[in-house]
Every structure is written in C-alpha cells, then in structure tokens.
Amino acid sequence: MNFYTMLNLICLLLIFVSCSGIRTPEVTQYTFSRKFEKGSALEPRGGTTTGPAVNLDKKPSIAWATLQEEGISKFERDRRAILAMAGDYRSTFEFIETVSFPAAYTKDRPYQSWATERIYVLEDKGDFISLQHIMVMFFLEDGKITGPAVIKHWRQDWTYEPKGYHQYKGNNTWKRYTPSEAERKGAWVQEVFNVDDSPRYASVGRWEHTKDFSTWTGSNTYRPLPRREYSVRSDYDVLEGINRHIIIPTGWVHEQENLKVSLKSEGEKRYIARELGLNSYERIVGFDFSSGDEYWEKSKDYWSAVRKVWRSLFDANATLMFNANRDGESLIGKHFDFVEKYNGGSSPDELFRQASSIISPHVQVNSTKELPVY
C-alpha cells in the first residue's frame, strides 16, 4: 500500500474512530447523563483533535428560500428539499446507547466526531438526484494549522417512486426488493453508499413539509456496521433502524434510531442495545474547499465508472454478496491507489474496465445459498 493510500486511510481512521470533534467548550460535553452510572462510562470515546474556527452562516440559505416558494408541486418541493442538502458544512456526528437488553451488557461510551465537508450535486434528472460528500479537513495543533486532508466521503442517491432497489439482508448480502404500488406512490428511496461507492443501505419514505422544516423518514432497514463500530465491536452484526432527514433554514440534520442486532444464531436475531444518532450539518462560509474541488475534478471520471459498475451489477442480479476485504487487500485501498496514479486521458470504457477489474474480486452475484430468515 503506497503512502497516499495510507494517508487517506489514516485520515479516515482519525475522523471516524479517534476524533472527538471541534470542541469549543472547555468542559467535555455529555449527552443523556444516565445519572447513576459512575466513572468514565459516559466520557465520549475518541481523541482530542480540533480544527480551526469556522464561520457559520446564520442566515436562511437560498436553498431554503427556494424550498419555501409558494405554488410549486409536492414533487418539486420534495426535490428542492433534497437539493437543499448540497453546500458547505461543518458536520458533527454523535451517537449514544440509551437502552441495553442483555442483563450482563454494559452500554458503550458515546461517540462524537466532526468534519468540514462540501456536498456536490452529481446528478439531477428530475426524479433522480445524487449527492456526493467530500471532506476537506484542517487540523489545529499547538497553535499551528495543518492540512488539508481530502477524503471522499459517502454518497446518497434519491429516486422518486422507485420500481425496485436492493435491501441489505445481513451477512454481507443485498437482495432486490420490489415495493408495492402503495409503497411507491409519492415516495422516495434513499440509497446510501460507502466511501468507495460500494452499497450500504436503502430505505423508502415520504417527504413532509412545513413553513419551519421539511422532513423525510425512511422505512425500517438493516445496515452493515458503520466504520465507527466495525473496527472496535464484534458482538453484533447489523444496525436495524430508521433514518430521518430534517431540512432547516441554516442546514440539515440526520437523525437515527438504531437497534444493534446479533445474527450469529442461524435464523434467530438477538437485540443488544438501542442507539440514538444525531448528525448535524451547519452551513459555513469562507472555508477553503478548493483542494476538494481539485480532487474531485481529477478523480470524478473514475468514480463515475465505479458507480456504473455497481449499477450494472445491481441491474443484472437479484442477489449480491460483497466483501470489502479479500486476500488481505481492501477495496477502498485499491480504488485510492488507482486515483492517486490516474492523470486523465482514459476513455469511459477503459475506466469502466479498470473499475470492474478492481470490484469484481470482492463480489459474488446471484448466490444460490439460502439466506436465513430473521
């Protein structure tokens, strides 16, 4: 693995496992006191990295004003709510276990992290919108600013009245689901993808709009363990829960209500804990995202090919199994290595073949193995 890949993976590790966030208060903040628990049970896990001060945009955004326009259709208002998530943000990621189920289980410490990121509109085809998150991180240490570290983050695709999509079923398996007409009518499916554009989860829901906020609540869905968990936890296998996106005048909020589920017993699932998540995206101004723009301009054609490979796999296969690590090599590492070396000039077909050669060893399609029913 070369230096560039190592640097990116280290940055990912710092952000999602070790960082505690931009801490403006002198005293560590706690969420839900769980009053009678003693010691450090509620001290948020993570490190002490900080970033330089940012300028929050406290004025209602242009996107918000557009969303509030009178006389537009429900469909168009839905679209504008999705598009309102694009822009420049300081983001915070906070999770806490609120209920434990096994008698001997000890609740995990809360998790806190942060980022500065720009969200791009990759595609807008009317009934399909794709948003790409790119992190640009500067760090403050001993009065000195270092960086930027540029990290391709997650992607979210939105499709109106979907005819079908793949649901995560546990055990590294995604299976095509065809919603009923009642489920589809007026609804949007949100498909979420990992840093390397591999699949994560999908759920369907409807937007609701008021003068004060717009909100979308997804259906209950399985999700693989997130990066903040899979590197430190082995006692459960999937998150089961709902996602809620809330658009407000100065940004947006992503709420999660999760159950941590063990699938180790064939056909039987056991619940470990309930978790709440609060991810806040606050609009910022005057932040230097130019390095993120440069990265995306250099790499966007390759990542477009990666997306096309995954779409072709999903279109052609009802069931798909995916393993991010194979024979000691990670899919994300392979992608990052190629992007570092890529200087342009390849045709779309050449990039598609390259992306396919990287992804294919990590994928098994239309497995005949019967999946346990949980």
BALOBA-1460 file (C-alpha; in Angstrom, 3 decimals):
// residues 374
<rec num="1" residu="m" x="0.000" y="0.000" z="0.000"/>
<rec num="2" residu="n" x="1.509" y="3.339" z="-1.008"/>
<rec num="3" residu="f" x="1.852" y="6.494" z="1.069"/>
<rec num="4" residu="y" x="-1.208" y="8.215" z="-0.415"/>
<rec num="5" residu="t" x="-3.472" y="5.310" z="0.424"/>
<rec num="6" residu="m" x="-2.005" y="5.005" z="3.893"/>
<rec num="7" residu="l" x="-2.540" y="8.736" z="4.461"/>
<rec num="8" residu="n" x="-6.165" y="8.547" z="3.370"/>
<rec num="9" residu="l" x="-6.883" y="5.504" z="5.480"/>
<rec num="10" residu="i" x="-5.202" y="7.123" z="8.476"/>
<rec num="11" residu="c" x="-7.340" y="10.219" z="7.970"/>
<rec num="12" residu="l" x="-10.452" y="8.063" z="7.779"/>
<rec num="13" residu="l" x="-9.421" y="6.296" z="10.952"/>
<rec num="14" residu="l" x="-8.763" y="9.576" z="12.733"/>
<rec num="15" residu="i" x="-12.092" y="11.025" z="11.729"/>
<rec num="16" residu="f" x="-14.322" y="8.039" z="12.342"/>
<rec num="17" residu="v" x="-12.620" y="6.265" z="15.215"/>
<rec num="18" residu="s" x="-10.365" y="8.682" z="17.036"/>
<rec num="19" residu="c" x="-11.727" y="12.185" z="16.648"/>
<rec num="20" residu="s" x="-13.949" y="13.793" z="19.200"/>
<rec num="21" residu="g" x="-14.701" y="16.945" z="17.266"/>
<rec num="22" residu="i" x="-14.150" y="20.655" z="17.246"/>
<rec num="23" residu="r" x="-14.540" y="21.315" z="20.933"/>
<rec num="24" residu="t" x="-15.407" y="24.899" z="21.629"/>
<rec num="25" residu="p" x="-16.364" y="24.390" z="25.307"/>
<rec num="26" residu="e" x="-13.574" y="23.944" z="27.833"/>
<rec num="27" residu="v" x="-15.547" y="21.200" z="29.573"/>
<rec num="28" residu="t" x="-16.295" y="17.951" z="27.737"/>
<rec num="29" residu="q" x="-19.955" y="17.778" z="26.778"/>
<rec num="30" residu="y" x="-22.071" y="14.803" z="27.759"/>
<rec num="31" residu="t" x="-25.315" y="13.592" z="26.226"/>
<rec num="32" residu="f" x="-28.018" y="11.992" z="28.412"/>
<rec num="33" residu="s" x="-26.436" y="11.874" z="31.857"/>
<rec num="34" residu="r" x="-27.501" y="8.322" z="32.883"/>
<rec num="35" residu="k" x="-27.202" y="9.850" z="36.325"/>
<rec num="36" residu="f" x="-26.294" y="6.840" z="38.461"/>
<rec num="37" residu="e" x="-23.560" y="5.432" z="36.223"/>
<rec num="38" residu="k" x="-20.176" y="6.208" z="37.719"/>
<rec num="39" residu="g" x="-16.668" y="6.644" z="36.419"/>
<rec num="40" residu="s" x="-15.934" y="7.255" z="32.769"/>
<rec num="41" residu="a" x="-18.871" y="5.285" z="31.365"/>
<rec num="42" residu="l" x="-20.211" y="8.402" z="29.662"/>
<rec num="43" residu="e" x="-16.967" y="10.024" z="28.584"/>
<rec num="44" residu="p" x="-17.210" y="10.161" z="24.780"/>
<rec num="45" residu="r" x="-14.775" y="7.819" z="23.076"/>
<rec num="46" residu="g" x="-12.382" y="9.406" z="20.655"/>
<rec num="47" residu="g" x="-9.294" y="11.571" z="20.602"/>
<rec num="48" residu="t" x="-8.676" y="15.249" z="21.050"/>
<rec num="49" residu="t" x="-8.186" y="16.579" z="17.516"/>
<rec num="50" residu="t" x="-9.557" y="20.025" z="16.787"/>
<rec num="51" residu="g" x="-9.945" y="22.188" z="13.722"/>
<rec num="52" residu="p" x="-9.596" y="25.934" z="13.198"/>
<rec num="53" residu="a" x="-12.613" y="28.143" z="13.791"/>
<rec num="54" residu="v" x="-15.179" y="28.297" z="11.002"/>
<rec num="55" residu="n" x="-17.718" y="30.964" z="10.087"/>
<rec num="56" residu="l" x="-21.276" y="29.724" z="10.495"/>
<rec num="57" residu="d" x="-23.836" y="31.109" z="8.059"/>
<rec num="58" residu="k" x="-26.701" y="32.113" z="10.344"/>
<rec num="59" residu="k" x="-28.882" y="33.493" z="7.561"/>
<rec num="60" residu="p" x="-31.536" y="31.310" z="5.921"/>
<rec num="61" residu="s" x="-29.946" y="29.865" z="2.805"/>
<rec num="62" residu="i" x="-31.011" y="30.488" z="-0.777"/>
<rec num="63" residu="a" x="-31.890" y="26.791" z="-0.941"/>
<rec num="64" residu="w" x="-34.242" y="27.267" z="2.000"/>
<rec num="65" residu="a" x="-35.948" y="30.239" z="0.329"/>
<rec num="66" residu="t" x="-36.374" y="28.188" z="-2.837"/>
<rec num="67" residu="l" x="-37.850" y="25.330" z="-0.820"/>
<rec num="68" residu="q" x="-40.431" y="27.694" z="0.710"/>
<rec num="69" residu="e" x="-41.638" y="29.092" z="-2.620"/>
<rec num="70" residu="e" x="-45.421" y="29.072" z="-2.927"/>
<rec num="71" residu="g" x="-47.339" y="27.469" z="-5.760"/>
<rec num="72" residu="i" x="-44.964" y="24.611" z="-6.560"/>
<rec num="73" residu="s" x="-45.992" y="20.953" z="-6.691"/>
<rec num="74" residu="k" x="-45.371" y="18.483" z="-3.868"/>
<rec num="75" residu="f" x="-42.928" y="16.621" z="-6.140"/>
<rec num="76" residu="e" x="-40.940" y="19.796" z="-6.829"/>
<rec num="77" residu="r" x="-40.879" y="20.712" z="-3.136"/>
<rec num="78" residu="d" x="-39.547" y="17.231" z="-2.362"/>
<rec num="79" residu="r" x="-36.811" y="17.733" z="-4.945"/>
<rec num="80" residu="r" x="-35.824" y="21.089" z="-3.520"/>
<rec num="81" residu="a" x="-35.590" y="19.605" z="-0.033"/>
<rec num="82" residu="i" x="-33.130" y="17.006" z="-1.310"/>
<rec num="83" residu="l" x="-31.128" y="19.590" z="-3.250"/>
<rec num="84" residu="a" x="-31.026" y="21.818" z="-0.141"/>
<rec num="85" residu="m" x="-28.601" y="19.318" z="1.409"/>
<rec num="86" residu="a" x="-25.899" y="20.358" z="-1.081"/>
<rec num="87" residu="g" x="-23.407" y="23.007" z="0.036"/>
<rec num="88" residu="d" x="-20.616" y="23.677" z="2.540"/>
<rec num="89" residu="y" x="-20.911" y="22.440" z="6.111"/>
<rec num="90" residu="r" x="-19.395" y="21.854" z="9.478"/>
<rec num="91" residu="s" x="-20.772" y="18.469" z="10.429"/>
<rec num="92" residu="t" x="-20.916" y="16.699" z="13.769"/>
<rec num="93" residu="f" x="-21.651" y="13.009" z="14.345"/>
<rec num="94" residu="e" x="-22.945" y="11.926" z="17.746"/>
<rec num="95" residu="f" x="-24.227" y="8.526" z="18.886"/>
<rec num="96" residu="i" x="-25.244" y="7.158" z="22.278"/>
<rec num="97" residu="e" x="-26.665" y="3.862" z="23.501"/>
<rec num="98" residu="t" x="-29.799" y="4.591" z="25.524"/>
<rec num="99" residu="v" x="-31.096" y="1.097" z="26.358"/>
<rec num="100" residu="s" x="-29.301" y="-2.233" z="26.831"/>
<rec num="101" residu="f" x="-31.159" y="-5.555" z="26.609"/>
<rec num="102" residu="p" x="-28.956" y="-8.453" z="27.871"/>
<rec num="103" residu="a" x="-28.680" y="-8.384" z="31.665"/>
<rec num="104" residu="a" x="-24.881" y="-8.547" z="31.587"/>
<rec num="105" residu="y" x="-24.425" y="-5.946" z="28.848"/>
<rec num="106" residu="t" x="-22.626" y="-2.689" z="29.654"/>
<rec num="107" residu="k" x="-23.616" y="0.266" z="27.499"/>
<rec num="108" residu="d" x="-20.853" y="1.545" z="25.272"/>
<rec num="109" residu="r" x="-19.449" y="5.039" z="25.680"/>
<rec num="110" residu="p" x="-20.993" y="7.742" z="23.492"/>
<rec num="111" residu="y" x="-19.306" y="8.525" z="20.192"/>
<rec num="112" residu="q" x="-18.518" y="12.024" z="18.904"/>
<rec num="113" residu="s" x="-16.816" y="13.141" z="15.698"/>
<rec num="114" residu="w" x="-16.695" y="16.103" z="13.339"/>
<rec num="115" residu="a" x="-15.832" y="17.166" z="9.798"/>
<rec num="116" residu="t" x="-15.900" y="20.027" z="7.339"/>
<rec num="117" residu="e" x="-17.336" y="18.935" z="4.020"/>
<rec num="118" residu="r" x="-18.731" y="20.074" z="0.714"/>
<rec num="119" residu="i" x="-21.722" y="18.231" z="-0.744"/>
<rec num="120" residu="y" x="-21.898" y="18.225" z="-4.549"/>
<rec num="121" residu="v" x="-24.886" y="17.589" z="-6.797"/>
<rec num="122" residu="l" x="-23.571" y="14.821" z="-9.069"/>
<rec num="123" residu="e" x="-26.794" y="14.293" z="-10.994"/>
<rec num="124" residu="d" x="-30.242" y="15.853" z="-11.157"/>
<rec num="125" residu="k" x="-32.555" y="14.121" z="-13.604"/>
<rec num="126" residu="g" x="-35.804" y="15.274" z="-12.066"/>
<rec num="127" residu="d" x="-36.884" y="12.032" z="-10.438"/>
<rec num="128" residu="f" x="-33.288" y="11.050" z="-9.592"/>
<rec num="129" residu="i" x="-30.790" y="13.114" z="-7.570"/>
<rec num="130" residu="s" x="-27.292" y="12.076" z="-6.492"/>
<rec num="131" residu="l" x="-25.302" y="13.911" z="-3.796"/>
<rec num="132" residu="q" x="-21.590" y="13.320" z="-3.135"/>
<rec num="133" residu="h" x="-19.937" y="14.291" z="0.169"/>
<rec num="134" residu="i" x="-16.243" y="15.331" z="0.074"/>
<rec num="135" residu="m" x="-14.404" y="16.117" z="3.312"/>
<rec num="136" residu="v" x="-11.706" y="18.786" z="3.460"/>
<rec num="137" residu="m" x="-10.096" y="18.763" z="6.893"/>
<rec num="138" residu="f" x="-7.681" y="21.207" z="8.507"/>
<rec num="139" residu="f" x="-6.302" y="20.432" z="11.978"/>
<rec num="140" residu="l" x="-5.204" y="22.773" z="14.753"/>
<rec num="141" residu="e" x="-2.342" y="21.593" z="16.956"/>
<rec num="142" residu="d" x="-0.100" y="23.704" z="19.187"/>
<rec num="143" residu="g" x="-1.398" y="26.832" z="17.502"/>
<rec num="144" residu="k" x="-0.474" y="25.614" z="14.012"/>
<rec num="145" residu="i" x="-2.877" y="24.663" z="11.238"/>
<rec num="146" residu="t" x="-2.054" y="21.579" z="9.177"/>
<rec num="147" residu="g" x="-3.776" y="20.115" z="6.153"/>
<rec num="148" residu="p" x="-5.807" y="19.912" z="4.145"/>
<rec num="149" residu="a" x="-6.678" y="16.228" z="4.205"/>
<rec num="150" residu="v" x="-9.141" y="15.471" z="1.415"/>
<rec num="151" residu="i" x="-11.340" y="12.403" z="1.825"/>
<rec num="152" residu="k" x="-14.071" y="11.184" z="-0.474"/>
<rec num="153" residu="h" x="-16.953" y="10.554" z="1.916"/>
<rec num="154" residu="w" x="-20.373" y="8.901" z="1.496"/>
<rec num="155" residu="r" x="-22.895" y="9.302" z="-1.308"/>
<rec num="156" residu="q" x="-26.683" y="9.444" z="-1.236"/>
<rec num="157" residu="d" x="-28.916" y="8.735" z="-4.244"/>
<rec num="158" residu="w" x="-32.616" y="9.641" z="-4.255"/>
<rec num="159" residu="t" x="-35.156" y="8.067" z="-6.650"/>
<rec num="160" residu="y" x="-38.827" y="9.033" z="-6.876"/>
<rec num="161" residu="e" x="-41.439" y="6.265" z="-6.807"/>
<rec num="162" residu="p" x="-38.811" y="3.517" z="-7.186"/>
<rec num="163" residu="k" x="-39.719" y="0.341" z="-9.045"/>
<rec num="164" residu="g" x="-37.107" y="-1.623" z="-7.125"/>
<rec num="165" residu="y" x="-33.947" y="-1.382" z="-5.068"/>
<rec num="166" residu="h" x="-31.600" y="-3.660" z="-3.130"/>
<rec num="167" residu="q" x="-32.018" y="-4.072" z="0.621"/>
<rec num="168" residu="y" x="-29.264" y="-5.168" z="2.955"/>
<rec num="169" residu="k" x="-30.166" y="-8.551" z="4.479"/>
<rec num="170" residu="g" x="-27.179" y="-9.125" z="6.751"/>
<rec num="171" residu="n" x="-24.229" y="-11.471" z="6.153"/>
<rec num="172" residu="n" x="-22.723" y="-9.137" z="3.504"/>
<rec num="173" residu="t" x="-25.752" y="-9.734" z="1.263"/>
<rec num="174" residu="w" x="-28.041" y="-7.365" z="-0.658"/>
<rec num="175" residu="k" x="-31.289" y="-8.586" z="-2.212"/>
<rec num="176" residu="r" x="-33.591" y="-6.857" z="-4.685"/>
<rec num="177" residu="y" x="-36.881" y="-5.612" z="-3.264"/>
<rec num="178" residu="t" x="-39.907" y="-4.579" z="-5.322"/>
<rec num="179" residu="p" x="-42.167" y="-2.154" z="-3.431"/>
<rec num="180" residu="s" x="-45.919" y="-2.281" z="-3.862"/>
<rec num="181" residu="e" x="-47.794" y="0.490" z="-5.649"/>
<rec num="182" residu="a" x="-48.940" y="1.809" z="-2.277"/>
<rec num="183" residu="e" x="-45.352" y="1.931" z="-1.006"/>
<rec num="184" residu="r" x="-44.107" y="3.660" z="-4.155"/>
<rec num="185" residu="k" x="-46.772" y="6.338" z="-4.543"/>
<rec num="186" residu="g" x="-45.343" y="9.747" z="-3.679"/>
<rec num="187" residu="a" x="-42.290" y="8.168" z="-2.022"/>
<rec num="188" residu="w" x="-38.531" y="8.497" z="-2.468"/>
<rec num="189" residu="v" x="-35.962" y="5.778" z="-1.882"/>
<rec num="190" residu="q" x="-32.659" y="6.930" z="-0.420"/>
<rec num="191" residu="e" x="-29.741" y="4.652" z="-1.320"/>
<rec num="192" residu="v" x="-26.594" y="5.209" z="0.736"/>
<rec num="193" residu="f" x="-23.110" y="4.228" z="-0.436"/>
<rec num="194" residu="n" x="-19.753" y="3.892" z="1.292"/>
<rec num="195" residu="v" x="-16.617" y="5.950" z="0.739"/>
<rec num="196" residu="d" x="-15.612" y="3.566" z="-2.074"/>
<rec num="197" residu="d" x="-19.126" y="3.695" z="-3.635"/>
<rec num="198" residu="s" x="-19.925" y="0.148" z="-2.528"/>
<rec num="199" residu="p" x="-23.508" y="-0.346" z="-1.289"/>
<rec num="200" residu="r" x="-24.550" y="0.348" z="2.273"/>
<rec num="201" residu="y" x="-28.347" y="0.504" z="2.714"/>
<rec num="202" residu="a" x="-31.573" y="1.768" z="1.178"/>
<rec num="203" residu="s" x="-34.971" y="2.730" z="2.557"/>
<rec num="204" residu="v" x="-38.119" y="4.347" z="1.237"/>
<rec num="205" residu="g" x="-40.157" y="7.178" z="2.738"/>
<rec num="206" residu="r" x="-42.100" y="10.346" z="2.028"/>
<rec num="207" residu="w" x="-41.224" y="13.991" z="2.488"/>
<rec num="208" residu="e" x="-43.392" y="16.211" z="4.675"/>
<rec num="209" residu="h" x="-43.151" y="19.986" z="4.516"/>
<rec num="210" residu="t" x="-43.981" y="22.828" z="6.900"/>
<rec num="211" residu="k" x="-43.074" y="26.509" z="6.989"/>
<rec num="212" residu="d" x="-40.433" y="25.703" z="9.607"/>
<rec num="213" residu="f" x="-38.837" y="22.487" z="8.336"/>
<rec num="214" residu="s" x="-39.067" y="19.682" z="5.802"/>
<rec num="215" residu="t" x="-38.533" y="16.087" z="6.871"/>
<rec num="216" residu="w" x="-38.166" y="12.638" z="5.320"/>
<rec num="217" residu="t" x="-38.421" y="9.461" z="7.414"/>
<rec num="218" residu="g" x="-37.209" y="6.215" z="5.909"/>
<rec num="219" residu="s" x="-38.594" y="2.738" z="6.424"/>
<rec num="220" residu="n" x="-37.056" y="0.356" z="8.927"/>
<rec num="221" residu="t" x="-33.962" y="-1.181" z="7.367"/>
<rec num="222" residu="y" x="-30.881" y="-3.287" z="8.045"/>
<rec num="223" residu="r" x="-27.462" y="-1.656" z="7.669"/>
<rec num="224" residu="p" x="-23.923" y="-3.036" z="7.914"/>
<rec num="225" residu="l" x="-21.887" y="-1.878" z="10.889"/>
<rec num="226" residu="p" x="-20.585" y="1.654" z="10.298"/>
<rec num="227" residu="r" x="-16.867" y="2.412" z="10.357"/>
<rec num="228" residu="r" x="-17.139" y="3.880" z="13.847"/>
<rec num="229" residu="e" x="-18.221" y="0.425" z="15.066"/>
<rec num="230" residu="y" x="-16.781" y="-2.395" z="12.970"/>
<rec num="231" residu="s" x="-13.192" y="-1.623" z="13.962"/>
<rec num="232" residu="v" x="-13.991" y="-1.861" z="17.689"/>
<rec num="233" residu="r" x="-17.071" y="-4.105" z="18.022"/>
<rec num="234" residu="s" x="-17.609" y="-7.812" z="17.283"/>
<rec num="235" residu="d" x="-20.661" y="-8.547" z="19.453"/>
<rec num="236" residu="y" x="-23.312" y="-7.626" z="16.873"/>
<rec num="237" residu="d" x="-23.772" y="-7.838" z="13.117"/>
<rec num="238" residu="v" x="-26.229" y="-5.237" z="11.812"/>
<rec num="239" residu="l" x="-27.923" y="-1.983" z="12.702"/>
<rec num="240" residu="e" x="-31.700" y="-2.126" z="12.343"/>
<rec num="241" residu="g" x="-33.479" y="1.198" z="12.362"/>
<rec num="242" residu="i" x="-34.807" y="4.288" z="10.673"/>
<rec num="243" residu="n" x="-33.237" y="7.466" z="9.319"/>
<rec num="244" residu="r" x="-34.791" y="10.908" z="9.377"/>
<rec num="245" residu="h" x="-33.538" y="13.888" z="7.365"/>
<rec num="246" residu="i" x="-34.670" y="17.330" z="8.551"/>
<rec num="247" residu="i" x="-34.071" y="20.426" z="6.429"/>
<rec num="248" residu="i" x="-33.873" y="23.713" z="8.365"/>
<rec num="249" residu="p" x="-33.034" y="27.291" z="7.284"/>
<rec num="250" residu="t" x="-29.309" y="27.049" z="8.103"/>
<rec num="251" residu="g" x="-28.557" y="23.428" z="7.206"/>
<rec num="252" residu="w" x="-29.927" y="19.987" z="7.906"/>
<rec num="253" residu="v" x="-29.982" y="17.229" z="10.492"/>
<rec num="254" residu="h" x="-29.766" y="13.455" z="10.113"/>
<rec num="255" residu="e" x="-31.397" y="11.568" z="12.981"/>
<rec num="256" residu="q" x="-31.033" y="7.828" z="13.510"/>
<rec num="257" residu="e" x="-32.937" y="5.413" z="15.738"/>
<rec num="258" residu="n" x="-30.990" y="2.152" z="15.751"/>
<rec num="259" residu="l" x="-31.144" y="-1.307" z="17.265"/>
<rec num="260" residu="k" x="-27.903" y="-3.288" z="17.448"/>
<rec num="261" residu="v" x="-28.633" y="-6.850" z="16.352"/>
<rec num="262" residu="s" x="-26.709" y="-10.122" z="16.529"/>
<rec num="263" residu="l" x="-27.391" y="-12.598" z="13.702"/>
<rec num="264" residu="k" x="-24.925" y="-15.240" z="14.840"/>
<rec num="265" residu="s" x="-27.640" y="-17.803" z="15.581"/>
<rec num="266" residu="e" x="-28.951" y="-19.262" z="12.300"/>
<rec num="267" residu="g" x="-32.345" y="-17.742" z="11.599"/>
<rec num="268" residu="e" x="-32.511" y="-16.051" z="15.004"/>
<rec num="269" residu="k" x="-31.709" y="-12.466" z="15.844"/>
<rec num="270" residu="r" x="-30.921" y="-11.109" z="19.279"/>
<rec num="271" residu="y" x="-31.073" y="-7.444" z="20.245"/>
<rec num="272" residu="i" x="-28.095" y="-5.979" z="22.101"/>
<rec num="273" residu="a" x="-28.881" y="-2.279" z="22.563"/>
<rec num="274" residu="r" x="-30.794" y="0.727" z="21.288"/>
<rec num="275" residu="e" x="-28.831" y="3.692" z="19.971"/>
<rec num="276" residu="l" x="-29.739" y="7.243" z="19.014"/>
<rec num="277" residu="g" x="-27.742" y="9.206" z="16.462"/>
<rec num="278" residu="l" x="-27.682" y="12.930" z="15.737"/>
<rec num="279" residu="n" x="-25.659" y="14.169" z="12.764"/>
<rec num="280" residu="s" x="-25.838" y="17.938" z="12.263"/>
<rec num="281" residu="y" x="-24.826" y="19.838" z="9.129"/>
<rec num="282" residu="e" x="-24.354" y="23.578" z="9.757"/>
<rec num="283" residu="r" x="-23.762" y="25.818" z="6.757"/>
<rec num="284" residu="i" x="-20.432" y="27.649" z="6.743"/>
<rec num="285" residu="v" x="-18.957" y="30.451" z="4.622"/>
<rec num="286" residu="g" x="-15.417" y="31.454" z="3.733"/>
<rec num="287" residu="f" x="-13.920" y="27.974" z="4.138"/>
<rec num="288" residu="d" x="-11.272" y="26.853" z="1.635"/>
<rec num="289" residu="f" x="-12.683" y="23.808" z="-0.140"/>
<rec num="290" residu="s" x="-10.502" y="24.307" z="-3.232"/>
<rec num="291" residu="s" x="-8.446" y="21.176" z="-2.565"/>
<rec num="292" residu="g" x="-11.658" y="19.150" z="-2.521"/>
<rec num="293" residu="d" x="-12.705" y="20.689" z="-5.835"/>
<rec num="294" residu="e" x="-9.300" y="19.809" z="-7.311"/>
<rec num="295" residu="y" x="-9.516" y="16.235" z="-6.049"/>
<rec num="296" residu="w" x="-12.985" y="15.776" z="-7.482"/>
<rec num="297" residu="e" x="-12.073" y="17.314" z="-10.837"/>
<rec num="298" residu="k" x="-9.131" y="14.903" z="-11.094"/>
<rec num="299" residu="s" x="-10.973" y="11.778" z="-9.990"/>
<rec num="300" residu="k" x="-14.638" y="12.256" z="-10.948"/>
<rec num="301" residu="d" x="-14.418" y="10.339" z="-14.233"/>
<rec num="302" residu="y" x="-13.042" y="7.291" z="-12.461"/>
<rec num="303" residu="w" x="-15.644" y="7.434" z="-9.694"/>
<rec num="304" residu="s" x="-18.321" y="7.778" z="-12.371"/>
<rec num="305" residu="a" x="-17.057" y="4.494" z="-13.822"/>
<rec num="306" residu="v" x="-17.144" y="2.909" z="-10.361"/>
<rec num="307" residu="r" x="-20.791" y="3.931" z="-9.951"/>
<rec num="308" residu="k" x="-21.639" y="2.478" z="-13.361"/>
<rec num="309" residu="v" x="-20.032" y="-0.854" z="-12.449"/>
<rec num="310" residu="w" x="-22.096" y="-1.094" z="-9.274"/>
<rec num="311" residu="r" x="-25.276" y="-0.064" z="-11.092"/>
<rec num="312" residu="s" x="-24.704" y="-2.723" z="-13.739"/>
<rec num="313" residu="l" x="-24.200" y="-5.336" z="-11.019"/>
<rec num="314" residu="f" x="-27.422" y="-4.359" z="-9.270"/>
<rec num="315" residu="d" x="-29.398" y="-4.156" z="-12.510"/>
<rec num="316" residu="a" x="-28.284" y="-7.643" z="-13.548"/>
<rec num="317" residu="n" x="-28.512" y="-9.509" z="-10.249"/>
<rec num="318" residu="a" x="-31.314" y="-10.024" z="-7.755"/>
<rec num="319" residu="t" x="-28.890" y="-11.071" z="-5.018"/>
<rec num="320" residu="l" x="-25.378" y="-9.802" z="-4.462"/>
<rec num="321" residu="m" x="-22.776" y="-10.619" z="-1.819"/>
<rec num="322" residu="f" x="-19.940" y="-8.165" z="-1.180"/>
<rec num="323" residu="n" x="-16.818" y="-8.344" z="0.967"/>
<rec num="324" residu="a" x="-14.782" y="-5.155" z="1.337"/>
<rec num="325" residu="n" x="-11.599" y="-7.104" z="2.131"/>
<rec num="326" residu="r" x="-10.314" y="-10.037" z="0.097"/>
<rec num="327" residu="d" x="-6.982" y="-11.847" z="0.285"/>
<rec num="328" residu="g" x="-5.622" y="-9.182" z="2.587"/>
<rec num="329" residu="e" x="-6.498" y="-6.306" z="0.254"/>
<rec num="330" residu="s" x="-9.189" y="-3.698" z="0.795"/>
<rec num="331" residu="l" x="-11.429" y="-2.419" z="-1.964"/>
<rec num="332" residu="i" x="-11.043" y="1.149" z="-0.765"/>
<rec num="333" residu="g" x="-7.244" y="0.834" z="-0.845"/>
<rec num="334" residu="k" x="-7.286" y="-0.380" z="-4.438"/>
<rec num="335" residu="h" x="-9.526" y="2.490" z="-5.534"/>
<rec num="336" residu="f" x="-7.427" y="5.106" z="-3.760"/>
<rec num="337" residu="d" x="-4.215" y="3.696" z="-5.242"/>
<rec num="338" residu="f" x="-5.630" y="3.995" z="-8.739"/>
<rec num="339" residu="v" x="-6.965" y="7.514" z="-8.181"/>
<rec num="340" residu="e" x="-3.564" y="8.672" z="-6.925"/>
<rec num="341" residu="k" x="-1.851" y="7.457" z="-10.090"/>
<rec num="342" residu="y" x="-4.567" y="8.488" z="-12.527"/>
<rec num="343" residu="n" x="-3.737" y="11.573" z="-14.599"/>
<rec num="344" residu="g" x="-6.652" y="11.527" z="-17.005"/>
<rec num="345" residu="g" x="-6.844" y="10.620" z="-20.664"/>
<rec num="346" residu="s" x="-8.632" y="7.278" z="-20.349"/>
<rec num="347" residu="s" x="-11.898" y="6.721" z="-22.168"/>
<rec num="348" residu="p" x="-15.089" y="5.918" z="-20.226"/>
<rec num="349" residu="d" x="-14.887" y="2.305" z="-21.459"/>
<rec num="350" residu="e" x="-11.291" y="1.971" z="-20.256"/>
<rec num="351" residu="l" x="-12.200" y="3.373" z="-16.837"/>
<rec num="352" residu="f" x="-15.206" y="1.047" z="-16.627"/>
<rec num="353" residu="r" x="-12.992" y="-1.967" z="-17.311"/>
<rec num="354" residu="q" x="-10.472" y="-0.779" z="-14.735"/>
<rec num="355" residu="a" x="-13.139" y="-0.228" z="-12.076"/>
<rec num="356" residu="s" x="-14.726" y="-3.593" z="-12.875"/>
<rec num="357" residu="s" x="-11.391" y="-5.398" z="-12.513"/>
<rec num="358" residu="i" x="-10.976" y="-3.869" z="-9.047"/>
<rec num="359" residu="i" x="-14.527" y="-4.503" z="-7.828"/>
<rec num="360" residu="s" x="-15.230" y="-7.958" z="-9.287"/>
<rec num="361" residu="p" x="-12.996" y="-9.995" z="-6.924"/>
<rec num="362" residu="h" x="-14.958" y="-8.583" z="-3.973"/>
<rec num="363" residu="v" x="-18.413" y="-9.515" z="-5.311"/>
<rec num="364" residu="q" x="-20.378" y="-12.748" z="-5.630"/>
<rec num="365" residu="v" x="-23.598" y="-12.459" z="-7.614"/>
<rec num="366" residu="n" x="-26.841" y="-14.447" z="-7.519"/>
<rec num="367" residu="s" x="-25.615" y="-16.742" z="-4.784"/>
<rec num="368" residu="t" x="-27.628" y="-19.960" z="-4.543"/>
<rec num="369" residu="k" x="-27.096" y="-20.080" z="-0.791"/>
<rec num="370" residu="e" x="-30.388" y="-19.820" z="1.076"/>
<rec num="371" residu="l" x="-30.434" y="-16.780" z="3.327"/>
<rec num="372" residu="p" x="-31.632" y="-17.239" z="6.911"/>
<rec num="373" residu="v" x="-34.940" y="-15.533" z="7.663"/>
<rec num="374" residu="y" x="-34.597" y="-13.194" z="10.660"/>
